[in-house]
Each structure stands twice: as C-alpha cells, then as structure tokens.
Amino acid sequence: MDFQISHTHINPVWLVLTGFIVGLFGGFFGVGGSFLAGPALFGFGVPMNFVVGTDLAHIVGKSIVAARKHGSLGNIDLKLAGFMVVGTIAGVEMGAQLIQYLKRTAHIDLVVGASFILLLLGISAFMSWECWKTMLMQRGKKKPRKETGENVAKRDISAFRYIAKIVQEHAPPPYINLRVSGLTKVSIWSILTVSLFGGFFSGFLGGGAGYIRMPAMVYLLGVPTHIAIGTDLFEIIISAGYGTLTHALKGNVDILIALIMHTGAAIGAQIGATMTQYVTGVRIRAAFIPLPLIGAFIILHGLLTGHPAK
C-alpha cells in the first residue's frame, strides 16, 4: 500500500500487527511504545521525521484505550498527571524544534538514531541492575500462600527505593501530597523536571517517552509501578496529542499510517492493561528490559546497512 504523505510503501497487515504488539506492551508497561513503534516504522522505510510525528499520532489513540482501562483499575494519580503535563508540553515543543532544525541538515537519521540507541541501552542496563538487586533482596522472604490479583498489584518492592527518598529530601519546595500514589511529600520541581525531560525526548524521538517517564516516576519520585503505568498512559494522551499537533503543523505526520496502526493497538492496549493486575512491580520491570534492546537493534541495523531492516 502506498502512503503519499511520507512517500513510502508498506503492507498494512504489518502496520496492524505492529500496532497490536505496541498496544499490548504499552498497556502492560505504561509506555507509549515508541521504543518499538519508532524503530519498526524506521525499519519499514519511513523517513525519521515522519517516524517521530506519525508515532505520536498513533500513540494518542492507543493511550486513550489503555488509560481508560487503568482508570477502572484505580491505577491513575490524576493530581500527579496534571503537574506532569505542564513540564511535558514544554519539553515536547523543545524536542520538536530540534527535529525541525535537523531536517535542514543531512544528518537527521544519524543524530536521532544514535540518540535513540544510547538512551534505550542506558534504560535497559539500569533496569537490569535494579531488578537483579531487587530479586536478590526478595529471596528468602516468606510469601503469602494465596494472593488475589489486587494483592499482587499492590506488592511493589525495589532495592533502589532509597533513591527516590534521597531525591525528595534534597529537592526544593513547594511540596505536594500524592494520596493515590501513597506519597506524603513530593517536590513539584522534581515532577516538572522528570516530565520536562520525558517531553523533550517525546518531541525529539517520537511517542510518549514513557520509556523514560515510567522508570523516572518509579526510581526518582517513588511512585509504585502500577500507579506509574496508569498515570503515564493518562499523561501521554495530552502530551502526545500536543506533540502530534505541533509535528503535523511542521509536516511530519502521515495520519493514514497512524490510523491503520491504531486498529491493532486498541485491542492490544486493553489486554495489556488487564495483565498488570496479576504481575508484581519488579516482574513488570524485569519483563520490560529486553524491549528497548530490540528497538535499539532495529535502528542500529538500519543505520549500519543504510536500508530498512525487513
């Protein structure tokens, strides 16, 4: 099928399948899925500026479906999401402006691709270390004989929980109480900083940047994994929506590709969101680890060979 806006030819079946997989993982891990969708689109031959803008457009619809499901499960902290939107929108515009500048150079694919690879490798390496330490810490502890899905969801332990405590002790005021997240003292500036960086990478690399924001909420703000997942998906609706608009005005969105991907993502997102109720936080984080590596490999293959990985 020919897509006239981005001047690419892609089998729509592959787009639907990609959307379903991204939706499944997005609903389960609380991320927009750009660590997979972006590399996949690049692998299908879509130019990098269209990868960024189109991925944002696809993420909006998928996140609405997944966030609605997480809302019914009580996994969304609306107060936290409201503050994060402010920093995210500012960051998205900064990232989009950088993409606009790079479009005038001959190095956009190399710069964006290399940045994506380094970021994904760093996230995967840190989460591997954290999950390994956490699982060692859990060994020998007595587990309940029988747990319901709700109890599993609430049991969230991290060996690096102290990192968030140190960050919040040294972060400047004002502070807020996040009742849904179970946090009594969180600096507004730390929330805005996390969301600003997440927004920047969303505008620069595409998607909702949940691959940054979800781990940052867990490790820097101290938000439980399940709440971080639902809150990030809710926040992505607004941030990715703004990102789609600003990239569309700059001519970086192929809306037909996004719509075809969403047909599969809408189904996958609901399945993924439901699955989170039966898996502990550390196991969700551990399952997340190989996914950024897959995205990094696809992009690296395209950069080294000079043609899409198919």
C-alpha positions in Angstrom: 0.0 0.0 0.0 1.4 3.4 -1.0 1.3 6.2 1.6 1.5 9.5 -0.3 2.3 11.8 2.6 5.5 10.0 3.7 6.2 8.6 0.2 6.5 5.0 1.5 5.1 1.6 0.5 4.1 -0.7 3.5 1.9 -3.8 3.8 -1.0 -2.6 6.1 -1.1 -6.1 7.7 2.4 -5.4 9.2 1.1 -2.0 10.5 -1.9 -3.6 12.2 0.3 -6.3 13.7 2.9 -3.7 14.9 0.1 -1.7 16.4 -1.3 -4.7 18.3 2.1 -5.6 19.7 2.9 -2.0 20.7 -0.6 -1.6 22.3 -0.2 -4.9 24.3 3.2 -3.8 25.6 2.1 -0.2 26.1 -0.9 -1.2 28.2 1.3 -3.6 30.3 4.3 -1.4 30.8 2.6 2.0 30.8 4.6 3.4 27.9 3.6 4.8 24.5 5.5 2.1 22.8 7.7 4.3 20.7 10.8 2.2 21.7 9.2 -0.4 19.4 6.9 1.5 17.1 9.5 4.1 16.2 12.2 1.5 15.2 9.5 -0.6 13.4 8.4 2.4 11.3 12.0 3.2 10.5 12.5 -0.4 9.6 9.6 -0.2 7.2 11.4 2.6 5.4 9.6 5.6 6.8 11.9 8.7 7.0 12.9 9.6 10.5 11.0 12.9 10.8 7.8 11.1 9.8 8.7 8.3 12.2 8.6 10.8 15.1 5.4 12.6 14.1 3.4 9.6 13.0 4.3 7.6 16.0 3.0 10.4 18.2 -0.3 10.4 16.3 -0.7 6.6 16.7 0.2 6.8 20.4 -2.7 9.1 21.3 -5.5 6.7 20.3 -3.8 3.7 22.0 -3.1 5.6 25.2 -6.8 6.6 25.5 -7.9 3.0 25.4 -5.2 1.8 27.8 -5.7 4.7 30.2 -9.4 4.1 30.4 -8.8 0.5 31.5 -6.2 1.5 34.1 -8.6 4.2 35.4 -11.1 1.5 36.1 -8.4 -0.5 38.0 -7.5 2.6 40.2 -4.0 3.0 38.7 -4.1 6.7 37.8 -3.0 9.5 40.0 -4.7 12.5 38.4 -3.0 15.1 40.6 0.4 13.8 39.6 -0.6 13.7 35.9 -1.9 17.3 36.0 1.5 18.6 37.2 3.4 16.5 34.7 1.5 17.8 31.7 3.0 21.3 32.3 6.6 20.1 32.0 5.9 17.6 29.3 4.3 20.1 26.9 7.2 22.4 27.2 9.7 19.6 26.6 7.7 18.3 23.6 8.0 21.7 21.9 11.7 21.8 22.6 12.2 18.4 21.0 10.0 19.2 18.0 12.0 22.4 17.4 15.3 20.4 17.4 13.8 17.9 14.9 12.8 20.9 12.7 16.4 22.2 12.8 17.8 18.8 12.0 15.5 18.4 9.0 17.6 21.1 7.3 20.7 19.0 7.7 21.8 15.8 6.1 22.4 14.1 9.4 18.9 13.8 10.9 18.7 9.9 10.7 22.2 9.5 12.3 21.7 12.0 15.1 18.2 10.9 16.1 19.0 7.2 15.6 22.2 7.3 17.6 20.5 9.3 20.4 17.7 6.7 20.5 20.1 3.8 20.7 22.2 5.3 23.5 19.0 6.1 25.5 17.5 2.7 25.1 20.7 0.9 26.1 21.1 3.0 29.2 17.5 2.4 30.3 17.7 -1.3 29.8 21.1 -1.6 31.6 19.9 0.3 34.7 16.7 -1.6 35.0 18.5 -4.9 34.6 20.7 -3.9 37.6 17.8 -2.7 39.7 15.6 -5.8 39.0 18.5 -8.2 39.8 19.2 -6.4 43.1 15.5 -6.4 44.0 15.0 -10.1 43.3 18.1 -10.9 45.4 16.6 -8.9 48.2 13.3 -10.8 47.9 14.9 -14.2 48.2 14.2 -15.9 51.5 11.2 -13.7 52.3 8.0 -15.6 53.2 5.3 -15.2 50.6 1.6 -15.4 51.3 0.1 -18.8 50.5 -2.6 -17.3 48.3 -2.8 -13.9 46.6 -5.5 -12.2 44.6 -4.8 -10.1 41.6 -5.3 -7.0 43.7 -2.8 -8.0 46.3 -0.2 -8.9 43.7 -0.6 -5.4 42.2 -0.1 -3.7 45.5 3.1 -5.6 46.3 5.8 -3.4 44.8 9.4 -3.6 46.2 12.5 -2.0 44.8 16.1 -2.4 46.0 16.6 1.2 45.0 13.6 2.7 46.8 16.1 4.8 48.7 17.0 6.8 45.6 13.6 8.4 45.5 13.8 9.2 49.2 17.1 10.9 48.7 15.9 12.9 45.7 12.8 14.1 47.6 14.8 15.0 50.7 17.1 17.3 48.7 14.5 18.6 46.2 13.4 22.2 46.7 9.9 23.2 47.9 7.0 23.6 47.3 5.9 20.0 48.1 2.6 18.2 47.4 0.8 15.2 48.8 0.0 12.4 46.3 -2.6 10.3 48.1 -3.3 7.9 45.3 0.5 7.2 44.9 0.8 6.9 48.7 3.4 9.7 48.9 3.2 12.4 51.5 6.0 14.8 50.4 7.0 15.2 46.7 8.7 18.3 45.3 6.8 19.9 42.5 10.1 20.8 40.9 11.1 17.1 40.7 7.9 16.3 39.0 8.4 19.1 36.5 12.0 18.1 35.8 11.0 14.4 35.2 8.2 15.5 32.8 10.3 18.1 31.0 13.0 15.5 30.1 10.3 13.0 29.1 8.6 15.6 27.0 11.8 16.6 25.3 12.5 13.0 24.2 8.9 12.6 23.2 9.2 15.6 20.8 12.7 14.6 19.7 12.4 10.8 19.3 8.6 10.4 19.0 6.0 8.5 21.0 5.0 9.3 24.6 8.5 8.8 26.0 7.1 6.5 28.7 10.3 4.5 28.4 11.9 7.5 30.3 8.9 8.8 32.3 7.7 5.5 33.8 11.1 4.4 35.2 11.7 8.0 36.4 8.4 8.1 38.3 9.4 4.8 40.0 13.0 5.5 40.8 13.1 9.3 41.3 9.6 10.1 42.5 8.9 6.9 44.4 5.6 6.1 42.6 4.5 2.5 42.8 5.0 0.7 39.4 1.3 0.1 38.8 0.3 3.7 39.5 3.3 4.9 37.4 2.0 2.8 34.5 -1.6 4.1 34.6 -0.6 7.7 35.3 1.9 7.8 32.5 -0.6 6.5 30.0 -3.1 9.2 31.0 -0.5 11.9 30.8 0.6 10.6 27.3 -2.8 11.3 25.9 -2.3 15.0 26.5 1.5 15.2 25.8 1.4 13.0 22.6 -1.7 14.9 21.5 0.2 18.2 21.7 3.2 16.5 20.0 1.0 15.3 17.2 -0.4 18.8 16.6 3.0 20.5 16.6 4.5 17.9 14.3 1.5 17.9 12.0 1.9 21.7 11.5 5.5 21.0 10.6 4.6 18.4 8.0 5.9 15.3 9.9 2.7 13.2 10.3 1.4 10.5 8.0 -2.1 10.2 9.5 -3.1 7.2 7.4 -0.2 5.1 8.8 -1.2 6.1 12.3 -4.9 5.2 11.8 -4.1 1.7 10.5 -1.7 1.0 13.4 -4.4 2.1 15.8 -6.8 -0.6 14.7 -4.5 -3.2 16.2 -3.3 -1.1 19.1 -6.8 -0.6 20.5 -7.2 -4.3 21.1 -3.7 -4.9 22.4 -3.8 -2.0 24.9 -6.9 -3.4 26.8 -5.3 -6.8 27.1 -2.0 -5.4 28.3 -3.7 -3.2 30.9 -5.6 -6.1 32.4 -2.5 -8.2 32.7 -0.8 -5.8 35.1 -3.2 -6.8 37.9 -1.6 -10.2 38.1 2.1 -9.4 38.0 4.2 -7.8 40.7 6.0 -4.5 40.0 9.5 -5.9 39.9 8.4 -8.6 37.4 6.8 -6.0 35.2 10.1 -4.0 35.2 12.1 -7.2 34.5 9.9 -8.1 31.5 10.4 -4.5 30.2 14.2 -4.9 30.0 14.6 -6.7 26.6 12.2 -4.4 24.7 14.4 -1.3 24.5 17.2 -3.6 23.2 15.0 -4.8 20.4 14.3 -1.2 19.4 18.0 -0.3 19.6 18.9 -3.3 17.4 16.4 -2.4 14.6 17.7 1.2 14.5 21.3 0.2 14.5 20.7 -2.3 11.7 19.2 0.5 9.6 22.0 2.9 10.3 24.8 0.4 9.5 23.3 -1.1 6.4 21.8 2.1 5.0 18.4 0.5 4.4 15.4 -0.7 6.5 15.5 -3.9 8.5 12.8 -6.2 7.0 
